[in-house]
Amino acid sequence: MRFASCVLGDRQLAGLVEDDAVRPLRDVAELGRDTPSEVLADPPLTDERVRLAEVQLLPIVPHPGKIVCVGLNYRAHADEGGYDVPDYPALFTKFAETLVAAGDPIVLPPESEAVDFEAELAFVMGRRVRRTSGASALDAVAGYTIGNDVSMRDYQYKTAQWLPGKNWAASTPLGPFLVTPDEVDDPHQLDISLELNGERMQSANTSQLIFDVPTLVATISEFVPLAPGDVVLTGTPSGVGYRRDPKVLLRDGDRVAVEIERVGRLENPVAAER
């Protein structure tokens, strides 16, 4: 099954996506805390059907309690940046204000001159877990979606802490849909790619992840509980623009598309902040 968070007129809703229509969930305004795995497994559907073209998509989880991101989780990406392959996940956080929906512009701030793209598989938690591992960790995932961890590299590398380069407002597309695990099957066997203005820039497979989904859930839940609606971005493969020669950086008017096998396609324009 596929789910969306969206707006119809002045009404916000979460719904099941079927072909070209959305079936709203009864009394659920958005995916997140109120849609744990058991709700998505047997969604409280209304009789209403809304054409997908009539709704405005939101970030798939508009208000996550936590957004945890993983850096350097593909060996080739670590190599292209001159980093050692980590023996523990390189974790950082994002704020909810960074999120934008499919189709919304990635906003280029006037302060940064080095805005880069990063295609990523993301997952959304469906159960509260603490100190879990293995199959239990994987079973706690409600579904998968697509992220683009747009990064302001000049700010990212001002210090050893990446937070300033990863947390600009309206910079991180997340969506368009949440796809349940039964539809994705193995999250570690998915082709992932990114196109910039129609040109392929990144291409890999999630089998190349250094730290897989259960390991990430186990690692994070060791020090903080994970709860329904929490989002984890699993890292980007090689091919980012900042490490190319010459550099390829995002510009006003660009268009970026991230595609992940069995999860979907996430497209966004790029626009200078005005």
N, C-alpha and C positions, 0 to 999 in steps of 0.2 A: 504494500500500500504506500501511497504518497500523500503527504499532507502539506498544507500551506498556511501561513499567517498572512492575512490580507485585509484590505479596507474596501468596503462597498458603500459609496456615498459618505455619510457621516457615521457609518457603523463599522466597527472592527470585529473580525471573526477569524476563527481557525476552522479549516475544513479539509475533508478528504477530496483529493483530486482524482477524478475519473474522466479519462479522455480529455475533452475540452470543457469540462464543467467542474465546479466546486460544490460539494455538499457540506453545508455548515454543520459544525458540532454544536449540540444544544448547550447553551450557557457557557461556552468557552470562547473567550475573546482572542486568545493567542496561544501558540504552542509555548511550552515552558514548564513552569512549576505545576500547573494544573493539568498537564497531560503526561503523566508517567506512563510507563510501558503498558500497564494493565488497561488504561483508558484507550490508548491507541490500538491495542489488540482487539477491543470490542467498542469501537467509537460510538458515542451517543448521537447518531445522525438525526437531523431533522428531515422532513419531506421536501425541503427546499432544494432547488438546483439553480446555481448561478453560473452563467458562462464565464469561463476563465478570462476571456478577453475583457470582461466588464469590471474586474476587480483590479486593485492596485496591490501588488505584492509588497510585503514587509520583509525585513530580515527574518529568516526562518524562525529564530527565537528572538523576538524584539527586545526582551529584557532579561537576559540570562543572569543568574546569580553570580556565575563565574565564567570567564573566558580564559582558558589556559592554552598556551601555544608552545609548540616544540620547535626548537631551532636545530639545524644541522642533523636532520634525521634521515638524510640520504647520503651515502658515502661520497658520491660524485659531487654533491653540493658542498660538503665539507672540504673536499679537495680543491674545488674551484675558488674557495675563499681563503685557502691557505691554513685551514684549521685541522687539528688532529681529530680523528674520529672519536667521538665521546664514548666513555664507558658508563655514563649516566646521562639521562635526557637533559638537554639544555632547555630549561623551562622559563617562560616569561608570561606575563598577563596582559590582557587588553581590557579596556573599558567598553561598556555597552554603547557609549556615544560614538565609538569608531564604526559601528555597523551601518551598512547600507544594503538595500534590497537589490535583487536582480533587476536590471534595467535602469537603476538610479545611477547618477554620476559619481564616479570616484573624484573627490575634490582635491585639487592640487593647491596647497597653501602657498602664498607668496614667499614665505620664508625659506622654503626648501628648493634646492636646485638639483636634487638627485632622488626623484621618486621612482621606485622600482616595483615590479610585479612579482608575485609568488603564488603559483597554483598549489592548492592544498586540499586533501581529503579532510573533512571535519566530521566529528561524531557528536551526538547529543545524548546525554545521560537520561535513562528512564527510571532508574531506581537509586535510592540513597545507599551508598556503600562507604565503608571505611575499612582499610587494611584488607582488601580483597585481592584475589589473584586468579590466574588461569581461566577456566571456563566460567566461573562466577563473575569475573571481571567483564568478560565479553558479553555475558547474558544481561549485564546491567546497562548495556547500550540500547537506547530506544530507536536509533536510526542514524543514517548518514546523510551528509549534505556536502556542499562545495564551498570552499573559502578562497579568497584571494588576499593574502597577507601583504597588502601594499605597504611598502616600507620607505621612509624618508632616510636614505642611507647617510646623508651628511649629518643628520641628527642622531641616527643610530650609533655612529662611531665617535661621537663626541666624548663618550665615557665607556667604561667596560659594561655598564648597564644599558640594555637596549630599549628601555621603556620610552625615551623621548622620540625614537625613530619609529615606534610601532603603534603610537596611540593618538595620531592626529584624528580629529573629528571627521566623520563621513569619509573614511578611507578604506574600509574593509568590507567588501561584498560578502554576503553569506546567504546561500539559497541555491536555486529558487525553491526547492522542495526538500522535505524530510522524507527519506526513503527507508522503510522498515528493513530490518536485517534479513528477513526471509526473501525479500526481493533482491537484495545485494548479494546474498550468499556469502562468499569468502571476501572480506574487505581487504585481504592481502594479495589479491590477484586481479587488480583493476588497473587498466591503462589510464594514465592521467596526462593531460597535455594543456598547453596554453598557447593561444594565438594572439598576436598583437597586430591589428589592422590586417588580419587574414594571413599573416606569416607565422608559421610554427616556431615558437621560441623555446618551449619546454616539452619534453616527451619522456615518459618513464612508466614504470609499473609499481604499484604499491608493494609488490613482493620485495622491492629494494629497500623498504623501510628498515632502518637499523633497530628501532624499538617499535614493536607491533602494538596493536590496540590493547590487548590485555596487559601488556607490560606498562603502557602509559596509564591505564586506569589503576593498576596496582601501585605504580610509583607515586602518582598524585594522591591517591586515597590513603597512602601511608601517613601523609602529614596533614591532610585536610579532607573532611568528608566531601564526597561528590554527591550531588542531589539532582533530581529531575530538572531538566532544562539547562544544566551546565553544559558548556560547549568546549570541546577540545579540538584545536587545529593541529594536525599531525606532522607538519613540516613540508618543505618544498623540495622538489628535485633540482638538479643542475639546470643551467641555462638562464639564470636570472640576468637581467640587463646590465646591472652594475659591474658584473664580472666579465662582460664581453669587451672586446677590443676592436673597434671603439665601443664605448658604453652605449647602451640602448635604454633611454629613460622615458618615462611617460610624459606626454605633452598634451596640451589643450587640443581637443578634437580627436584624440586617439579612441580606439575601441578595443577592449580586451575581452577575450572569451576563454573560460576554463571549462574543460570537458573531462568528465570521469565516467568510465564505463559503468553502466547499470545505475548510475546515480543521476546523471543529467548534464546539462550545459548551463553555465552561469555567464551571462554577457552584461557588460557595463560600458557606457561611454566614460570618457575622461574629460573633466572640465576644470578650468582655472577658477579658484574661489573669487567670487565677485560680491 
